[in-house]
Amino acid sequence: MASRIDRDLVVATALRLLNEDGLDGLRLRRIAKELDVQAPALYWHFKNKQELLDEMATEIFRRLFRSAVPAGGPGPDGRWPSWQEMLLHSCAALRRELLTYRDGGKAVAGTRMTDDSFAAPMELFLSHFTAVGFTLEEAARAWWTAYNYTIGLVIEEQSVHPDPAHPEARDPAYDLDARERRLGGTYPLAAHAGRTLFGGTEEAFEAGLRIIVAGIAAEYANHPTRKGR
């Protein structure tokens, strides 16, 4: 039996088991068995599964920020040349990190951060907007829109390709040929749209994110408070 466990060890074990069992299969009893302790020992650290999920999500973001933020900007000050580049690169980094975990998108959706480690990266991200004239409200909404797009798309993407160890494997429910045969006779547009929606997920993510970036730029330029400036 393990002589001692702490929150970090429980979370690291839970993230590892997440890739084996998925979010629905992640159980405190399973984690306790892996750590060779009795399940009640985990309750010293987490009152319930939601508290554990909150800490797991926070750790995912800690890992992302440690790896992505210092090297994220090409300049010596760690900044990107524009808010557009910042948004494209940071959301791409977020997607890559979430895809390393089975159900990574679902694991972070709706969770609460357990510390303030997110604040410094958010400050950096928002500063790219405010430096060029966005109000803080506009900056926050722009970032929040792109962030939620990324989380939502990853959830959908992981329903198509659920195993991070085999990203090329496709869930049989998303067999594109079978989908086209089923829908093509009556709904030809919906049938063939599947190639775009569920085919190249990398291309779909990048295309959608660029639409959001363009929309933010257009909204910012046409905002009533900008006219005449």
C-alpha positions as CSV (number, residue, x, y, z in Angstrom):
1,M,0.0,0.0,0.0
2,A,1.3,3.5,-0.8
3,S,2.6,5.1,2.3
4,R,1.6,8.6,1.3
5,I,-0.5,10.3,-1.3
6,D,-1.0,13.9,-2.0
7,R,-3.2,16.0,-4.3
8,D,-0.6,16.2,-7.0
9,L,-0.2,12.4,-7.1
10,V,-3.9,11.8,-7.2
11,V,-4.4,14.3,-10.1
12,A,-1.4,12.9,-12.1
13,T,-2.9,9.4,-11.7
14,A,-6.4,10.6,-12.6
15,L,-5.1,12.3,-15.8
16,R,-3.2,9.1,-16.8
17,L,-6.3,7.0,-16.2
18,L,-8.4,9.4,-18.1
19,N,-6.6,8.3,-21.3
20,E,-7.4,4.7,-20.4
21,D,-11.0,4.9,-19.2
22,G,-12.3,8.2,-20.6
23,L,-14.3,10.7,-18.5
24,D,-17.3,8.4,-18.0
25,G,-15.1,5.6,-16.8
26,L,-13.1,7.7,-14.4
27,R,-14.0,6.6,-10.8
28,L,-12.5,7.5,-7.5
29,R,-12.4,3.8,-6.6
30,R,-10.4,3.1,-9.8
31,I,-7.9,5.8,-8.9
32,A,-7.6,4.5,-5.3
33,K,-6.9,1.0,-6.7
34,E,-4.2,2.3,-9.0
35,L,-2.6,4.2,-6.0
36,D,-3.0,1.0,-3.8
37,V,-5.0,2.8,-1.2
38,Q,-8.6,2.6,0.1
39,A,-11.0,4.9,-1.6
40,P,-11.8,6.9,1.6
41,A,-8.1,8.0,1.6
42,L,-8.9,10.2,-1.5
43,Y,-11.6,12.1,0.4
44,W,-8.9,13.7,2.5
45,H,-7.9,15.6,-0.7
46,F,-11.2,15.7,-2.8
47,K,-14.7,15.7,-1.4
48,N,-16.2,14.4,-4.6
49,K,-15.5,13.8,-8.3
50,Q,-16.3,17.3,-9.3
51,E,-13.5,18.7,-7.0
52,L,-11.1,16.3,-8.6
53,L,-12.2,17.3,-12.1
54,D,-11.7,21.0,-11.2
55,E,-8.2,20.2,-10.1
56,M,-7.5,18.1,-13.2
57,A,-8.6,20.9,-15.5
58,T,-6.5,23.3,-13.6
59,E,-3.5,21.1,-14.0
60,I,-4.1,20.7,-17.7
61,F,-4.0,24.5,-18.0
62,R,-0.9,24.7,-15.8
63,R,0.8,22.3,-18.2
64,L,-0.4,24.3,-21.2
65,F,0.8,27.6,-19.8
66,R,4.2,26.3,-18.8
67,S,4.8,25.0,-22.3
68,A,3.0,27.5,-24.5
69,V,3.2,30.9,-23.0
70,P,6.9,31.4,-22.6
71,A,7.6,30.2,-26.1
72,G,4.3,31.3,-27.5
73,G,5.3,34.7,-28.7
74,P,8.1,35.1,-31.2
75,G,9.5,38.3,-29.6
76,P,12.0,38.4,-26.7
77,D,9.2,39.8,-24.5
78,G,7.0,36.7,-25.2
79,R,4.5,38.7,-27.2
80,W,3.0,38.0,-30.6
81,P,3.2,40.6,-33.4
82,S,-0.6,41.1,-33.3
83,W,-3.7,40.1,-31.4
84,Q,-4.7,38.0,-34.4
85,E,-1.6,36.0,-34.2
86,M,-1.9,35.7,-30.5
87,L,-5.5,34.3,-30.8
88,L,-4.6,31.9,-33.6
89,H,-1.5,30.5,-31.8
90,S,-2.9,30.4,-28.3
91,C,-6.1,28.6,-29.4
92,A,-4.2,26.2,-31.5
93,A,-2.0,25.4,-28.4
94,L,-5.1,24.9,-26.3
95,R,-6.5,22.5,-28.8
96,R,-3.2,20.5,-29.0
97,E,-3.1,20.2,-25.2
98,L,-6.7,19.1,-24.9
99,L,-6.2,16.5,-27.6
100,T,-3.5,14.7,-25.6
101,Y,-6.2,13.6,-23.1
102,R,-9.1,11.3,-23.9
103,D,-12.2,13.5,-23.4
104,G,-9.9,16.5,-22.8
105,G,-12.5,18.9,-24.0
106,K,-15.2,17.5,-21.8
107,A,-12.8,17.3,-18.8
108,V,-12.3,21.1,-18.8
109,A,-15.7,22.3,-20.0
110,G,-17.6,23.8,-17.1
111,T,-14.9,23.3,-14.5
112,R,-13.6,25.8,-12.0
113,M,-10.0,26.8,-11.7
114,T,-8.6,25.9,-8.2
115,D,-5.9,28.5,-8.2
116,D,-4.9,31.7,-10.0
117,S,-2.3,30.2,-12.4
118,F,-4.6,31.2,-15.3
119,A,-4.4,34.9,-14.5
120,A,-0.9,35.8,-15.8
121,P,-1.6,34.2,-19.3
122,M,-5.0,35.8,-19.5
123,E,-3.5,39.2,-18.6
124,L,-1.0,38.7,-21.5
125,F,-3.7,37.6,-23.9
126,L,-6.0,40.5,-23.1
127,S,-3.2,43.0,-23.2
128,H,-2.8,42.3,-27.0
129,F,-6.3,43.6,-27.5
130,T,-6.2,46.5,-25.2
131,A,-2.8,47.7,-26.6
132,V,-4.5,48.4,-29.9
133,G,-7.6,50.1,-28.6
134,F,-10.0,47.4,-27.6
135,T,-11.9,48.2,-24.4
136,L,-11.5,45.5,-21.7
137,E,-15.1,44.4,-22.3
138,E,-14.4,44.0,-26.0
139,A,-11.1,42.2,-25.3
140,A,-12.7,39.8,-22.8
141,R,-15.6,39.0,-25.2
142,A,-13.2,38.4,-28.1
143,W,-11.0,36.0,-26.1
144,W,-14.0,34.2,-24.5
145,T,-15.6,33.6,-27.9
146,A,-12.4,32.1,-29.4
147,Y,-11.8,30.1,-26.2
148,N,-15.3,28.6,-26.1
149,Y,-15.1,27.8,-29.8
150,T,-11.9,25.9,-29.2
151,I,-13.3,23.9,-26.3
152,G,-16.5,23.1,-28.1
153,L,-14.8,22.0,-31.3
154,V,-12.4,19.7,-29.3
155,I,-15.4,18.0,-27.7
156,E,-16.9,17.4,-31.2
157,E,-13.5,16.4,-32.6
158,Q,-13.0,13.9,-29.8
159,S,-16.3,12.2,-30.5
160,V,-15.0,11.5,-34.0
161,H,-11.4,10.5,-32.9
162,P,-11.8,9.4,-29.3
163,D,-8.4,7.8,-28.7
164,P,-5.4,10.2,-28.4
165,A,-3.0,7.3,-28.7
166,H,-4.5,6.6,-32.2
167,P,-5.7,9.9,-33.5
168,E,-6.2,8.4,-37.0
169,A,-8.8,6.0,-35.7
170,R,-12.4,7.1,-36.3
171,D,-15.5,6.2,-34.3
172,P,-17.7,3.9,-36.5
173,A,-20.6,6.3,-36.0
174,Y,-18.7,8.8,-38.1
175,D,-18.1,6.6,-41.1
176,L,-18.3,9.2,-43.9
177,D,-19.2,6.7,-46.7
178,A,-22.0,5.2,-44.6
179,R,-23.3,8.6,-43.7
180,E,-23.4,9.6,-47.4
181,R,-25.2,6.5,-48.4
182,R,-27.8,7.0,-45.6
183,L,-28.5,10.6,-46.3
184,G,-27.5,11.2,-49.9
185,G,-30.7,10.3,-51.7
186,T,-32.9,12.7,-49.7
187,Y,-30.5,15.2,-48.2
188,P,-27.5,15.5,-50.6
189,L,-26.1,18.7,-49.2
190,A,-26.2,17.5,-45.6
191,A,-24.7,14.2,-46.7
192,H,-21.7,15.7,-48.5
193,A,-21.2,18.4,-45.8
194,G,-20.0,15.6,-43.6
195,R,-16.7,15.6,-45.5
196,T,-16.1,19.1,-44.3
197,L,-17.5,18.8,-40.8
198,F,-16.0,15.4,-39.9
199,G,-13.2,14.9,-42.4
200,G,-10.1,17.0,-41.9
201,T,-10.6,18.2,-38.3
202,E,-7.4,20.2,-38.3
203,E,-8.5,22.1,-41.4
204,A,-11.9,22.6,-39.9
205,F,-10.5,24.0,-36.7
206,E,-8.2,26.4,-38.5
207,A,-10.9,27.6,-40.9
208,G,-13.4,28.2,-38.1
209,L,-10.9,30.1,-36.0
210,R,-10.0,32.4,-38.8
211,I,-13.7,33.1,-39.3
212,I,-13.9,34.1,-35.7
213,V,-10.7,36.3,-35.9
214,A,-12.1,38.0,-39.0
215,G,-15.4,38.5,-37.3
216,I,-13.8,40.1,-34.3
217,A,-11.8,42.4,-36.5
218,A,-14.9,43.4,-38.4
219,E,-16.9,44.0,-35.3
220,Y,-14.2,46.0,-33.7
221,A,-13.8,48.2,-36.8
222,N,-17.5,48.8,-37.2
223,H,-18.3,49.3,-33.5
224,P,-20.2,52.6,-33.0
225,T,-17.6,53.8,-30.6
226,R,-15.0,53.5,-33.3
227,K,-16.7,55.6,-35.9
228,G,-15.1,59.0,-36.5
229,R,-11.9,58.0,-34.9
